[in-house]
Amino acid sequence: MLALTAVLIFVVSTSSENAPKMWGSRVIGKPSGPSDTMSYEYNDNYRTVLINDSVLGTMSIKRNQCMLWETKPWGEPCNIFPGYVNITLNNVTAQKIMEMDEITARPRVASTTFFVPHCNFTKPAPGEVDVWTSFPLSRFVKDTPWFRVDFAVGGANYDSTATFDINATSLCFWRGTKLLHKGAEFCTDMVKDESADLRVFRGVFPRKTNISRESFAFAGLKTALTVSIDYSQSGISPEVADCKQYAKVKDLSTLVATMPAYATKTSTRNNSKTTSSGPASMHTCRAIIALLLIPMVL
């Protein structure tokens, strides 16, 4: 295990020039100043919400500028292209989260960008999502038959609810550590991490070959995050090298997985089972939902 970890960290430090291209969720560790230019998957149904300790507002793009509420300059250059958008923000400390949502018949959180100075992740409140558990928030799994993504909420002994969705389809629902809705074989009870004061869902997923991208969304009481899954690229997310410069290093051996027990009991067809039954699709703060109903570009 130690040898594997060392090899993976070595790969991160020596192959940044071959790093996969990011298009979704991420952690930004830069402590101050403007952001680098960030590329995101985008279409005309997307809306962007900026959040600090509360919702700041929606962000649009006008004349190559990012604008908060269409009136306040928030960054440049910002540009819209077919299928994607480039965003540069003036100040990485002006917001804590940038959430991109796709407003369709079944709205979904497409990506979440967390601004964490020096990658100094804070402990979540009881019932709220833990970003560090799911880090890195972009996964490139082309060469991995099975991969693991962990999700957690604060409070090992807290009896709050949590949900897990893929592309706006509700699949797993928990209260406390108990799984109450199983919409896919990979849904399992959470486990308690008493030392970190967390409840953790250790999801093991099969690589899909019929699609290139997905968004895995996990929500606690008031907070949510997404992990962007890329089936067409391989490698380690640039987030890892970014946080490594601030001495924040994670055991990357947890990103890969062997075939889980459920796969030996069910067909490949059932491994990718989805359902629209059960609890409602992943919730977001009411204030954010209200903002998203306001017509706006980006």
N, C-alpha and C positions, 0 to 999 in steps of 0.2 A: 504493500500500500504506500509506504513512504517513497519507494523508488518510483512508482507511478506518478505520485504527486510531484516529485522533483522533475520528472521528464515533462510533465504538462506545463509546469511553471517555466521551464527552459524554453519550450516551444513558444510560449507567449512572449518571452523576452527577445527571441531571435527571429520571429517571422511576422513582425508587425506590418512589413511591406506587403505581405500576402493576406492580410486580414480580410475577412468577409465584409461585404458592403452592408451597412445598417440601413434599415428602412422603418423601424418601429420603436418599441420601448427601449429605454436605456437609463442609466444613471450618469449624471454629469458631476464629476468631482472637483472641477475647477472652483477655487474658493472666491474669486472676485473677477471683476472686469466683464467684457462682453463674451458671449459664448462663441465657440467655433460654429461654422455653418453646419447645420444638421439637416439631413435628408429624411423625408418621411413618405410612406405610401399615402396617396391622396386621390380623392375624386370629388365631384361636385356636391356630394352629400355629407362631406366632412365638416365638422365644427371644432374649433379649438378653444378650450377653456383654460384660463390661468388661475391658479389657486395659491394663496399664501396661507395664513392662518384661517382665512375665509376665502370665499370666491372673489377674485379680482374682477373678472368679467370675461367676455369672449374676445378673441383676437382675430382680426381680418388682415388681408394684404391689399394695400392700395399703392400704386405707383412705386413698386419695389420696396415698400416699407411695411413692416408689421405694425398694426395699429390696435390699441386696446380700445374697445367700444367705438371703433372707427374714427376716433378723434385724437387719441394720445399716442404719439410715436413710441414704439416699444422695441424696435430693432430694425437693422438693415445691414446688408441687403436681404430681402425676402422675396422669393420668386415662385410662381406657380408654373409647372410644366405638365404636359400630359402624363398622368399617372403618378406624379410625385410633386413634392413641394420642398423647397430649401428655406430654412428658417435660421436667422441669426438674431439673437436677442442682445439688447444693449447691456444688460446687467444680469449675471447669473444669480445674484442674490435677491432680485426683485420679485421672484416667485419661487415657490417650493415645488410645485408640480405643474406640468403642462400636459393636459389630457386632450387627446384627439378622439372624437366620437363620430361614428357614422350614423346619420339619422335616416333610417329606412323604416319599412314596416315593422322590423324588429331591431330597434336601436342597439348598438353595441359600442363598447369602449374599444377603439382600435389600437390605441397605444397610450402609455403613460411614461412621461419623462420626469424623473426625480432629480432635483438639484440638491446635492448633498456635499457641501464644502469639505474638501479633504477626504471625501468618502467616509466621514465620521457619522455612521448610522446611529440613530437614536433608538432607544427601546420604545416599542409601541405601547399605547394605552391599552387596557383590557378591552378585548373585542375588536381591536383595529389591526390592520395588516402590517406585517413585518417585511420591509423591503429587502433587508440583508439576507433573509432566508431564501428568497427567490433570485437573488443576484447570481449571475448576470441576467438582465431582463431581455436580452436577445440571445437566442440559441440557434445554432447552425448545425443541423443534424443529418446532413445528406449521407454521411458515411457511418451512421449509427443505427443499427436495426432497432434498438430499444434505447430510450433515453429517459432520464429522471428529472422532474422539476418538483421542488419542494415549495409549499406555500404554508404560511403560518399566521396566526393571530395572537395577540397578547393575552396573557392570563391563562396559565396552565390549568387552573381550576375554575375558570370563569365559564358561565353557562350561556354564552351568547351564541348567535347563529352566524353561519358563514356559507357562502355559495361559490361554486365553480362552474364556469361556462366556457364553451368553445364556440366562437363565432355567434354569440347571442343565443345559443341553445343551452338551456339549463340542464346540467348533468348531475351535479352532486350538491347535497344540502346537508348541513350539520347543525346540531345544537350541542354545545359543549364539545365533547369528542365523538359523540354518537352520530353515525351516518343515518339520516332519516329518509333520504331519497337517493336511489342508486340508478342513475340513468345510463351508466356505462360500467363495464367490468372493472375499470381501473379505480372506480370510486371505493374508498375504504374508510374505516374509522380513522379519526385523527389520533396521534399519539401525543402524550404529554412530555414536554421537555421541562422538567421542574427547574433545572439549573438556569435556563434562559427565561423561564416563566412564559412559555409559549405552548400553543397547541398546533401540531404540525401535520399537514397532509403530504405524504410522500408519494407523489404520483409517478407511476412508471407507464410510459406511453410507447406505442409502436410508431416507427417512422412510416409516413404515408407516401405513396408514390403517385397518387392520382391528383394531388394538388401541390402547389409550391409554397404556400404560406398559410398560417393560421394565427389567431390571437387567443391565448389562454387567459381568461379573466377570473380573478379571485377577489371576493369582497367580504369585508367584515361589516361592522355596524354602520359606520359612516365613511369608511375609506375603502379604496379599491386599487388594484394594480393589474397590469397585464404583462404577460411574458410573450414576446413575439417569437414564433416558431418558424424557421426557414428550412424547408425540406430540400431546397435546391443548391444550397451552399454548405460548405463544411469549414470548420475552424473554430477558434475561440473569439468571442466577442471583444471588440476593441475596448469595451468597458473595463475588462480585467486588467489590461495594461495601464489604463488611465488610473485606476485605483491603486495599482501596484506602486506607482510613483509616490503615493502617500502612505506607503507601508501597510496597505490594506490588502492582504492576500488571502484567498479562499482555497480550500482543498478542492481542486477541480475534478478529482476522481469521482465526486458525487454526481457529476453531470452525465455520466454514462451508466448503463444498467444492463443486467442480464435479463433473459426472458423471465417474466414473472409467473407465479404459480397459476394465475387465472388463464394464461395463454395456453397452458397444457390441457385445459379442461374445456375451452371454447374454441370455436373456429376463428379464423382470421376475420371472417365477416363480422363476428360479434365484437372483435377488438375495437372496431371503429364505430360501434353502435352509438347512435344519438337518439334523443327523444325530446319532444317539446312538452311532455307532461311534467307533472310535479310542480315545485315552487316556481314562482314567476322568475323571469330572467334577471340576471344580476342587477342589483339596485345601485344607484348612485345618489349622492346628496340631493335633496329636493331642490335646493337652490341651483344646482348645476342643471338638473332636468329642465327647470323653468327657463334658464338662460338658453338652452339649446333649442327651445321652441321659437326663439326670436329669429326671424329670417336674417341671414348674414352670409357673406362670402368667406370661406374657410372657417 
